[in-house]
Structure formats: structure tokens, C-alpha cells
Amino acid sequence: MDFIFASFTMQNYRRYSVNVVYRLQIKVTELLFLPVSGINLE
């Protein structure tokens, strides 16, 4: 039972870390492209 629980938590941790990395990439691209779009709008 403990082994099943451990593998289950590892899958959840892997999925959670992938989600965090994905959100970080979105934040970085927003920070990089917002000034560029602001310059293009003016």
C-alpha cells in the first residue's frame, strides 16, 4: 500500500512541477514581450 501511495505522489509531484515550469515560461514570455509590444504600439 505504501509503495502505491509513493508512486502516486511521485506522479502528482511530476505533474505539479511541469505545471509550475509551464506557468514560469508564460510569465517570462509576458515580461519579455510586453515592453516590445508597448514600443510597437507607440
mmCIF entry with sequence, helices, sheets and N, C-alpha, C, O atoms, coordinates in Angstrom:
data_MODEL
# 
_entry.id   MODEL 
# 
_entity.id                         1 
_entity.type                       polymer 
_entity.pdbx_number_of_molecules   1 
# 
_entity_poly.entity_id                      1 
_entity_poly.type                           'polypeptide(L)' 
_entity_poly.nstd_linkage                   no 
_entity_poly.nstd_monomer                   no 
_entity_poly.pdbx_seq_one_letter_code       MDFIFASFTMQNYRRYSVNVVYRLQIKVTELLFLPVSGINLE 
_entity_poly.pdbx_seq_one_letter_code_can   MDFIFASFTMQNYRRYSVNVVYRLQIKVTELLFLPVSGINLE 
_entity_poly.pdbx_strand_id                 A 
# 
loop_
_entity_poly_seq.entity_id 
_entity_poly_seq.num 
_entity_poly_seq.mon_id 
_entity_poly_seq.hetero 
1 1  MET n 
1 2  ASP n 
1 3  PHE n 
1 4  ILE n 
1 5  PHE n 
1 6  ALA n 
1 7  SER n 
1 8  PHE n 
1 9  THR n 
1 10 MET n 
1 11 GLN n 
1 12 ASN n 
1 13 TYR n 
1 14 ARG n 
1 15 ARG n 
1 16 TYR n 
1 17 SER n 
1 18 VAL n 
1 19 ASN n 
1 20 VAL n 
1 21 VAL n 
1 22 TYR n 
1 23 ARG n 
1 24 LEU n 
1 25 GLN n 
1 26 ILE n 
1 27 LYS n 
1 28 VAL n 
1 29 THR n 
1 30 GLU n 
1 31 LEU n 
1 32 LEU n 
1 33 PHE n 
1 34 LEU n 
1 35 PRO n 
1 36 VAL n 
1 37 SER n 
1 38 GLY n 
1 39 ILE n 
1 40 ASN n 
1 41 LEU n 
1 42 GLU n 
# 
_struct_asym.id          A 
_struct_asym.entity_id   1 
# 
_struct_conf.conf_type_id            HELX_P 
_struct_conf.id                      HELX_P1 
_struct_conf.pdbx_PDB_helix_id       AA1 
_struct_conf.beg_label_comp_id       ASP 
_struct_conf.beg_label_asym_id       A 
_struct_conf.beg_label_seq_id        2 
_struct_conf.pdbx_beg_PDB_ins_code   ? 
_struct_conf.end_label_comp_id       LEU 
_struct_conf.end_label_asym_id       A 
_struct_conf.end_label_seq_id        41 
_struct_conf.pdbx_end_PDB_ins_code   ? 
_struct_conf.beg_auth_comp_id        ASP 
_struct_conf.beg_auth_asym_id        A 
_struct_conf.beg_auth_seq_id         2 
_struct_conf.end_auth_comp_id        LEU 
_struct_conf.end_auth_asym_id        A 
_struct_conf.end_auth_seq_id         41 
_struct_conf.pdbx_PDB_helix_class    1 
_struct_conf.details                 ? 
_struct_conf.pdbx_PDB_helix_length   40 
# 
_struct_conf_type.id          HELX_P 
_struct_conf_type.criteria    ? 
_struct_conf_type.reference   ? 
# 
loop_
_atom_site.group_PDB 
_atom_site.id 
_atom_site.type_symbol 
_atom_site.label_atom_id 
_atom_site.label_alt_id 
_atom_site.label_comp_id 
_atom_site.label_asym_id 
_atom_site.label_entity_id 
_atom_site.label_seq_id 
_atom_site.pdbx_PDB_ins_code 
_atom_site.Cartn_x 
_atom_site.Cartn_y 
_atom_site.Cartn_z 
_atom_site.occupancy 
_atom_site.B_iso_or_equiv 
_atom_site.pdbx_formal_charge 
_atom_site.auth_seq_id 
_atom_site.auth_comp_id 
_atom_site.auth_asym_id 
_atom_site.auth_atom_id 
_atom_site.pdbx_PDB_model_num 
ATOM 1   N N  . MET A 1 1  ? 0.836 -1.201 0.000   1.00 0.00 ? 1  MET A N  1 
ATOM 2   C CA . MET A 1 1  ? 0.000 0.000  0.000   1.00 0.00 ? 1  MET A CA 1 
ATOM 3   C C  . MET A 1 1  ? 0.876 1.258  0.000   1.00 0.00 ? 1  MET A C  1 
ATOM 4   O O  . MET A 1 1  ? 0.589 2.222  -0.710  1.00 0.00 ? 1  MET A O  1 
ATOM 5   N N  . ASP A 1 2  ? 1.934 1.240  0.792   1.00 0.00 ? 2  ASP A N  1 
ATOM 6   C CA . ASP A 1 2  ? 2.815 2.406  0.844   1.00 0.00 ? 2  ASP A CA 1 
ATOM 7   C C  . ASP A 1 2  ? 3.489 2.638  -0.502  1.00 0.00 ? 2  ASP A C  1 
ATOM 8   O O  . ASP A 1 2  ? 3.689 3.781  -0.912  1.00 0.00 ? 2  ASP A O  1 
ATOM 9   N N  . PHE A 1 3  ? 3.837 1.553  -1.189  1.00 0.00 ? 3  PHE A N  1 
ATOM 10  C CA . PHE A 1 3  ? 4.508 1.695  -2.487  1.00 0.00 ? 3  PHE A CA 1 
ATOM 11  C C  . PHE A 1 3  ? 3.576 2.341  -3.505  1.00 0.00 ? 3  PHE A C  1 
ATOM 12  O O  . PHE A 1 3  ? 3.998 3.198  -4.281  1.00 0.00 ? 3  PHE A O  1 
ATOM 13  N N  . ILE A 1 4  ? 2.311 1.933  -3.504  1.00 0.00 ? 4  ILE A N  1 
ATOM 14  C CA . ILE A 1 4  ? 1.332 2.522  -4.425  1.00 0.00 ? 4  ILE A CA 1 
ATOM 15  C C  . ILE A 1 4  ? 1.150 4.002  -4.108  1.00 0.00 ? 4  ILE A C  1 
ATOM 16  O O  . ILE A 1 4  ? 1.068 4.832  -5.014  1.00 0.00 ? 4  ILE A O  1 
ATOM 17  N N  . PHE A 1 5  ? 1.087 4.328  -2.828  1.00 0.00 ? 5  PHE A N  1 
ATOM 18  C CA . PHE A 1 5  ? 0.923 5.729  -2.420  1.00 0.00 ? 5  PHE A CA 1 
ATOM 19  C C  . PHE A 1 5  ? 2.142 6.546  -2.827  1.00 0.00 ? 5  PHE A C  1 
ATOM 20  O O  . PHE A 1 5  ? 2.007 7.690  -3.261  1.00 0.00 ? 5  PHE A O  1 
ATOM 21  N N  . ALA A 1 6  ? 3.327 5.967  -2.688  1.00 0.00 ? 6  ALA A N  1 
ATOM 22  C CA . ALA A 1 6  ? 4.560 6.681  -3.045  1.00 0.00 ? 6  ALA A CA 1 
ATOM 23  C C  . ALA A 1 6  ? 4.605 6.950  -4.544  1.00 0.00 ? 6  ALA A C  1 
ATOM 24  O O  . ALA A 1 6  ? 4.935 8.060  -4.961  1.00 0.00 ? 6  ALA A O  1 
ATOM 25  N N  . SER A 1 7  ? 4.281 5.962  -5.351  1.00 0.00 ? 7  SER A N  1 
ATOM 26  C CA . SER A 1 7  ? 4.297 6.158  -6.802  1.00 0.00 ? 7  SER A CA 1 
ATOM 27  C C  . SER A 1 7  ? 3.219 7.163  -7.209  1.00 0.00 ? 7  SER A C  1 
ATOM 28  O O  . SER A 1 7  ? 3.420 7.944  -8.139  1.00 0.00 ? 7  SER A O  1 
ATOM 29  N N  . PHE A 1 8  ? 2.082 7.148  -6.519  1.00 0.00 ? 8  PHE A N  1 
ATOM 30  C CA . PHE A 1 8  ? 1.007 8.094  -6.823  1.00 0.00 ? 8  PHE A CA 1 
ATOM 31  C C  . PHE A 1 8  ? 1.449 9.519  -6.522  1.00 0.00 ? 8  PHE A C  1 
ATOM 32  O O  . PHE A 1 8  ? 1.205 10.426 -7.318  1.00 0.00 ? 8  PHE A O  1 
ATOM 33  N N  . THR A 1 9  ? 2.099 9.724  -5.376  1.00 0.00 ? 9  THR A N  1 
ATOM 34  C CA . THR A 1 9  ? 2.562 11.064 -5.030  1.00 0.00 ? 9  THR A CA 1 
ATOM 35  C C  . THR A 1 9  ? 3.664 11.513 -5.973  1.00 0.00 ? 9  THR A C  1 
ATOM 36  O O  . THR A 1 9  ? 3.755 12.702 -6.280  1.00 0.00 ? 9  THR A O  1 
ATOM 37  N N  . MET A 1 10 ? 4.500 10.602 -6.440  1.00 0.00 ? 10 MET A N  1 
ATOM 38  C CA . MET A 1 10 ? 5.550 10.969 -7.396  1.00 0.00 ? 10 MET A CA 1 
ATOM 39  C C  . MET A 1 10 ? 4.925 11.433 -8.707  1.00 0.00 ? 10 MET A C  1 
ATOM 40  O O  . MET A 1 10 ? 5.410 12.388 -9.315  1.00 0.00 ? 10 MET A O  1 
ATOM 41  N N  . GLN A 1 11 ? 3.864 10.778 -9.149  1.00 0.00 ? 11 GLN A N  1 
ATOM 42  C CA . GLN A 1 11 ? 3.189 11.199 -10.378 1.00 0.00 ? 11 GLN A CA 1 
ATOM 43  C C  . GLN A 1 11 ? 2.575 12.580 -10.193 1.00 0.00 ? 11 GLN A C  1 
ATOM 44  O O  . GLN A 1 11 ? 2.665 13.426 -11.083 1.00 0.00 ? 11 GLN A O  1 
ATOM 45  N N  . ASN A 1 12 ? 1.953 12.812 -9.043  1.00 0.00 ? 12 ASN A N  1 
ATOM 46  C CA . ASN A 1 12 ? 1.366 14.124 -8.775  1.00 0.00 ? 12 ASN A CA 1 
ATOM 47  C C  . ASN A 1 12 ? 2.435 15.192 -8.707  1.00 0.00 ? 12 ASN A C  1 
ATOM 48  O O  . ASN A 1 12 ? 2.233 16.300 -9.204  1.00 0.00 ? 12 ASN A O  1 
ATOM 49  N N  . TYR A 1 13 ? 3.582 14.880 -8.095  1.00 0.00 ? 13 TYR A N  1 
ATOM 50  C CA . TYR A 1 13 ? 4.671 15.855 -7.978  1.00 0.00 ? 13 TYR A CA 1 
ATOM 51  C C  . TYR A 1 13 ? 5.229 16.186 -9.354  1.00 0.00 ? 13 TYR A C  1 
ATOM 52  O O  . TYR A 1 13 ? 5.532 17.342 -9.650  1.00 0.00 ? 13 TYR A O  1 
ATOM 53  N N  . ARG A 1 14 ? 5.361 15.170 -10.187 1.00 0.00 ? 14 ARG A N  1 
ATOM 54  C CA . ARG A 1 14 ? 5.880 15.397 -11.541 1.00 0.00 ? 14 ARG A CA 1 
ATOM 55  C C  . ARG A 1 14 ? 4.918 16.285 -12.320 1.00 0.00 ? 14 ARG A C  1 
ATOM 56  O O  . ARG A 1 14 ? 5.341 17.215 -13.007 1.00 0.00 ? 14 ARG A O  1 
ATOM 57  N N  . ARG A 1 15 ? 3.634 16.001 -12.214 1.00 0.00 ? 15 ARG A N  1 
ATOM 58  C CA . ARG A 1 15 ? 2.625 16.797 -12.925 1.00 0.00 ? 15 ARG A CA 1 
ATOM 59  C C  . ARG A 1 15 ? 2.613 18.230 -12.393 1.00 0.00 ? 15 ARG A C  1 
ATOM 60  O O  . ARG A 1 15 ? 2.489 19.178 -13.168 1.00 0.00 ? 15 ARG A O  1 
ATOM 61  N N  . TYR A 1 16 ? 2.740 18.387 -11.078 1.00 0.00 ? 16 TYR A N  1 
ATOM 62  C CA . TYR A 1 16 ? 2.719 19.721 -10.466 1.00 0.00 ? 16 TYR A CA 1 
ATOM 63  C C  . TYR A 1 16 ? 3.938 20.529 -10.893 1.00 0.00 ? 16 TYR A C  1 
ATOM 64  O O  . TYR A 1 16 ? 3.824 21.715 -11.203 1.00 0.00 ? 16 TYR A O  1 
ATOM 65  N N  . SER A 1 17 ? 5.114 19.883 -10.909 1.00 0.00 ? 17 SER A N  1 
ATOM 66  C CA . SER A 1 17 ? 6.333 20.605 -11.290 1.00 0.00 ? 17 SER A CA 1 
ATOM 67  C C  . SER A 1 17 ? 6.268 21.015 -12.755 1.00 0.00 ? 17 SER A C  1 
ATOM 68  O O  . SER A 1 17 ? 6.718 22.105 -13.106 1.00 0.00 ? 17 SER A O  1 
ATOM 69  N N  . VAL A 1 18 ? 5.722 20.171 -13.609 1.00 0.00 ? 18 VAL A N  1 
ATOM 70  C CA . VAL A 1 18 ? 5.586 20.522 -15.025 1.00 0.00 ? 18 VAL A CA 1 
ATOM 71  C C  . VAL A 1 18 ? 4.652 21.716 -15.170 1.00 0.00 ? 18 VAL A C  1 
ATOM 72  O O  . VAL A 1 18 ? 4.903 22.600 -15.989 1.00 0.00 ? 18 VAL A O  1 
ATOM 73  N N  . ASN A 1 19 ? 3.576 21.753 -14.382 1.00 0.00 ? 19 ASN A N  1 
ATOM 74  C CA . ASN A 1 19 ? 2.636 22.873 -14.433 1.00 0.00 ? 19 ASN A CA 1 
ATOM 75  C C  . ASN A 1 19 ? 3.314 24.160 -13.985 1.00 0.00 ? 19 ASN A C  1 
ATOM 76  O O  . ASN A 1 19 ? 3.085 25.218 -14.571 1.00 0.00 ? 19 ASN A O  1 
ATOM 77  N N  . VAL A 1 20 ? 4.145 24.080 -12.950 1.00 0.00 ? 20 VAL A N  1 
ATOM 78  C CA . VAL A 1 20 ? 4.840 25.272 -12.453 1.00 0.00 ? 20 VAL A CA 1 
ATOM 79  C C  . VAL A 1 20 ? 5.824 25.785 -13.496 1.00 0.00 ? 20 VAL A C  1 
ATOM 80  O O  . VAL A 1 20 ? 5.912 26.991 -13.726 1.00 0.00 ? 20 VAL A O  1 
ATOM 81  N N  . VAL A 1 21 ? 6.565 24.877 -14.129 1.00 0.00 ? 21 VAL A N  1 
ATOM 82  C CA . VAL A 1 21 ? 7.529 25.288 -15.162 1.00 0.00 ? 21 VAL A CA 1 
ATOM 83  C C  . VAL A 1 21 ? 6.791 25.938 -16.322 1.00 0.00 ? 21 VAL A C  1 
ATOM 84  O O  . VAL A 1 21 ? 7.266 26.927 -16.880 1.00 0.00 ? 21 VAL A O  1 
ATOM 85  N N  . TYR A 1 22 ? 5.622 25.388 -16.698 1.00 0.00 ? 22 TYR A N  1 
ATOM 86  C CA . TYR A 1 22 ? 4.840 25.944 -17.795 1.00 0.00 ? 22 TYR A CA 1 
ATOM 87  C C  . TYR A 1 22 ? 4.379 27.363 -17.466 1.00 0.00 ? 22 TYR A C  1 
ATOM 88  O O  . TYR A 1 22 ? 4.430 28.251 -18.317 1.00 0.00 ? 22 TYR A O  1 
ATOM 89  N N  . ARG A 1 23 ? 3.925 27.570 -16.222 1.00 0.00 ? 23 ARG A N  1 
ATOM 90  C CA . ARG A 1 23 ? 3.485 28.916 -15.819 1.00 0.00 ? 23 ARG A CA 1 
ATOM 91  C C  . ARG A 1 23 ? 4.660 29.883 -15.773 1.00 0.00 ? 23 ARG A C  1 
ATOM 92  O O  . ARG A 1 23 ? 4.511 31.053 -16.125 1.00 0.00 ? 23 ARG A O  1 
ATOM 93  N N  . LEU A 1 24 ? 5.829 29.407 -15.342 1.00 0.00 ? 24 LEU A N  1 
ATOM 94  C CA . LEU A 1 24 ? 7.009 30.273 -15.305 1.00 0.00 ? 24 LEU A CA 1 
ATOM 95  C C  . LEU A 1 24 ? 7.394 30.694 -16.716 1.00 0.00 ? 24 LEU A C  1 
ATOM 96  O O  . LEU A 1 24 ? 7.762 31.848 -16.935 1.00 0.00 ? 24 LEU A O  1 
ATOM 97  N N  . GLN A 1 25 ? 7.314 29.779 -17.672 1.00 0.00 ? 25 GLN A N  1 
ATOM 98  C CA . GLN A 1 25 ? 7.638 30.120 -19.058 1.00 0.00 ? 25 GLN A CA 1 
ATOM 99  C C  . GLN A 1 25 ? 6.673 31.174 -19.584 1.00 0.00 ? 25 GLN A C  1 
ATOM 100 O O  . GLN A 1 25 ? 7.091 32.090 -20.292 1.00 0.00 ? 25 GLN A O  1 
ATOM 101 N N  . ILE A 1 26 ? 5.387 31.062 -19.251 1.00 0.00 ? 26 ILE A N  1 
ATOM 102 C CA . ILE A 1 26 ? 4.401 32.059 -19.687 1.00 0.00 ? 26 ILE A CA 1 
ATOM 103 C C  . ILE A 1 26 ? 4.722 33.416 -19.076 1.00 0.00 ? 26 ILE A C  1 
ATOM 104 O O  . ILE A 1 26 ? 4.651 34.434 -19.764 1.00 0.00 ? 26 ILE A O  1 
ATOM 105 N N  . LYS A 1 27 ? 5.081 33.445 -17.777 1.00 0.00 ? 27 LYS A N  1 
ATOM 106 C CA . LYS A 1 27 ? 5.412 34.712 -17.121 1.00 0.00 ? 27 LYS A CA 1 
ATOM 107 C C  . LYS A 1 27 ? 6.633 35.348 -17.771 1.00 0.00 ? 27 LYS A C  1 
ATOM 108 O O  . LYS A 1 27 ? 6.657 36.560 -17.985 1.00 0.00 ? 27 LYS A O  1 
ATOM 109 N N  . VAL A 1 28 ? 7.646 34.546 -18.086 1.00 0.00 ? 28 VAL A N  1 
ATOM 110 C CA . VAL A 1 28 ? 8.874 35.083 -18.689 1.00 0.00 ? 28 VAL A CA 1 
ATOM 111 C C  . VAL A 1 28 ? 8.577 35.647 -20.066 1.00 0.00 ? 28 VAL A C  1 
ATOM 112 O O  . VAL A 1 28 ? 9.071 36.721 -20.410 1.00 0.00 ? 28 VAL A O  1 
ATOM 113 N N  . THR A 1 29 ? 7.777 34.945 -20.863 1.00 0.00 ? 29 THR A N  1 
ATOM 114 C CA . THR A 1 29 ? 7.462 35.445 -22.201 1.00 0.00 ? 29 THR A CA 1 
ATOM 115 C C  . THR A 1 29 ? 6.627 36.716 -22.109 1.00 0.00 ? 29 THR A C  1 
ATOM 116 O O  . THR A 1 29 ? 6.791 37.620 -22.928 1.00 0.00 ? 29 THR A O  1 
ATOM 117 N N  . GLU A 1 30 ? 5.724 36.800 -21.114 1.00 0.00 ? 30 GLU A N  1 
ATOM 118 C CA . GLU A 1 30 ? 4.953 38.038 -20.934 1.00 0.00 ? 30 GLU A CA 1 
ATOM 119 C C  . GLU A 1 30 ? 5.879 39.191 -20.579 1.00 0.00 ? 30 GLU A C  1 
ATOM 120 O O  . GLU A 1 30 ? 5.749 40.283 -21.131 1.00 0.00 ? 30 GLU A O  1 
ATOM 121 N N  . LEU A 1 31 ? 6.814 38.957 -19.663 1.00 0.00 ? 31 LEU A N  1 
ATOM 122 C CA . LEU A 1 31 ? 7.736 40.019 -19.256 1.00 0.00 ? 31 LEU A CA 1 
ATOM 123 C C  . LEU A 1 31 ? 8.632 40.438 -20.414 1.00 0.00 ? 31 LEU A C  1 
ATOM 124 O O  . LEU A 1 31 ? 9.002 41.606 -20.524 1.00 0.00 ? 31 LEU A O  1 
ATOM 125 N N  . LEU A 1 32 ? 8.982 39.487 -21.279 1.00 0.00 ? 32 LEU A N  1 
ATOM 126 C CA . LEU A 1 32 ? 9.872 39.815 -22.396 1.00 0.00 ? 32 LEU A CA 1 
ATOM 127 C C  . LEU A 1 32 ? 9.126 40.547 -23.505 1.00 0.00 ? 32 LEU A C  1 
ATOM 128 O O  . LEU A 1 32 ? 9.678 41.459 -24.120 1.00 0.00 ? 32 LEU A O  1 
ATOM 129 N N  . PHE A 1 33 ? 7.873 40.159 -23.771 1.00 0.00 ? 33 PHE A N  1 
ATOM 130 C CA . PHE A 1 33 ? 7.177 40.688 -24.943 1.00 0.00 ? 33 PHE A CA 1 
ATOM 131 C C  . PHE A 1 33 ? 6.291 41.886 -24.637 1.00 0.00 ? 33 PHE A C  1 
ATOM 132 O O  . PHE A 1 33 ? 5.894 42.599 -25.559 1.00 0.00 ? 33 PHE A O  1 
ATOM 133 N N  . LEU A 1 34 ? 5.968 42.128 -23.369 1.00 0.00 ? 34 LEU A N  1 
ATOM 134 C CA . LEU A 1 34 ? 5.142 43.296 -23.053 1.00 0.00 ? 34 LEU A CA 1 
ATOM 135 C C  . LEU A 1 34 ? 5.853 44.608 -23.374 1.00 0.00 ? 34 LEU A C  1 
ATOM 136 O O  . LEU A 1 34 ? 5.226 45.481 -23.974 1.00 0.00 ? 34 LEU A O  1 
ATOM 137 N N  . PRO A 1 35 ? 7.129 44.804 -23.011 1.00 0.00 ? 35 PRO A N  1 
ATOM 138 C CA . PRO A 1 35 ? 7.808 46.049 -23.400 1.00 0.00 ? 35 PRO A CA 1 
ATOM 139 C C  . PRO A 1 35 ? 7.917 46.191 -24.913 1.00 0.00 ? 35 PRO A C  1 
ATOM 140 O O  . PRO A 1 35 ? 7.782 47.296 -25.439 1.00 0.00 ? 35 PRO A O  1 
ATOM 141 N N  . VAL A 1 36 ? 8.158 45.090 -25.620 1.00 0.00 ? 36 VAL A N  1 
ATOM 142 C CA . VAL A 1 36 ? 8.283 45.146 -27.079 1.00 0.00 ? 36 VAL A CA 1 
ATOM 143 C C  . VAL A 1 36 ? 6.960 45.569 -27.701 1.00 0.00 ? 36 VAL A C  1 
ATOM 144 O O  . VAL A 1 36 ? 6.940 46.410 -28.600 1.00 0.00 ? 36 VAL A O  1 
ATOM 145 N N  . SER A 1 37 ? 5.852 44.994 -27.231 1.00 0.00 ? 37 SER A N  1 
ATOM 146 C CA . SER A 1 37 ? 4.545 45.365 -27.783 1.00 0.00 ? 37 SER A CA 1 
ATOM 147 C C  . SER A 1 37 ? 4.210 46.804 -27.414 1.00 0.00 ? 37 SER A C  1 
ATOM 148 O O  . SER A 1 37 ? 3.575 47.506 -28.201 1.00 0.00 ? 37 SER A O  1 
ATOM 149 N N  . GLY A 1 38 ? 4.626 47.259 -26.228 1.00 0.00 ? 38 GLY A N  1 
ATOM 150 C CA . GLY A 1 38 ? 4.384 48.645 -25.836 1.00 0.00 ? 38 GLY A CA 1 
ATOM 151 C C  . GLY A 1 38 ? 5.125 49.605 -26.740 1.00 0.00 ? 38 GLY A C  1 
ATOM 152 O O  . GLY A 1 38 ? 4.596 50.655 -27.104 1.00 0.00 ? 38 GLY A O  1 
ATOM 153 N N  . ILE A 1 39 ? 6.362 49.249 -27.108 1.00 0.00 ? 39 ILE A N  1 
ATOM 154 C CA . ILE A 1 39 ? 7.138 50.110 -28.007 1.00 0.00 ? 39 ILE A CA 1 
ATOM 155 C C  . ILE A 1 39 ? 6.492 50.114 -29.394 1.00 0.00 ? 39 ILE A C  1 
ATOM 156 O O  . ILE A 1 39 ? 6.452 51.146 -30.064 1.00 0.00 ? 39 ILE A O  1 
ATOM 157 N N  . ASN A 1 40 ? 5.988 48.949 -29.819 1.00 0.00 ? 40 ASN A N  1 
ATOM 158 C CA . ASN A 1 40 ? 5.378 48.876 -31.144 1.00 0.00 ? 40 ASN A CA 1 
ATOM 159 C C  . ASN A 1 40 ? 4.067 49.652 -31.194 1.00 0.00 ? 40 ASN A C  1 
ATOM 160 O O  . ASN A 1 40 ? 3.709 50.190 -32.241 1.00 0.00 ? 40 ASN A O  1 
ATOM 161 N N  . LEU A 1 41 ? 3.348 49.716 -30.074 1.00 0.00 ? 41 LEU A N  1 
ATOM 162 C CA . LEU A 1 41 ? 2.068 50.421 -30.064 1.00 0.00 ? 41 LEU A CA 1 
ATOM 163 C C  . LEU A 1 41 ? 2.270 51.932 -30.143 1.00 0.00 ? 41 LEU A C  1 
ATOM 164 O O  . LEU A 1 41 ? 1.419 52.641 -30.680 1.00 0.00 ? 41 LEU A O  1 
ATOM 165 N N  . GLU A 1 42 ? 3.389 52.431 -29.612 1.00 0.00 ? 42 GLU A N  1 
ATOM 166 C CA . GLU A 1 42 ? 3.587 53.883 -29.602 1.00 0.00 ? 42 GLU A CA 1 
ATOM 167 C C  . GLU A 1 42 ? 4.114 54.432 -30.906 1.00 0.00 ? 42 GLU A C  1 
ATOM 168 O O  . GLU A 1 42 ? 4.323 55.639 -31.028 1.00 0.00 ? 42 GLU A O  1 
# 
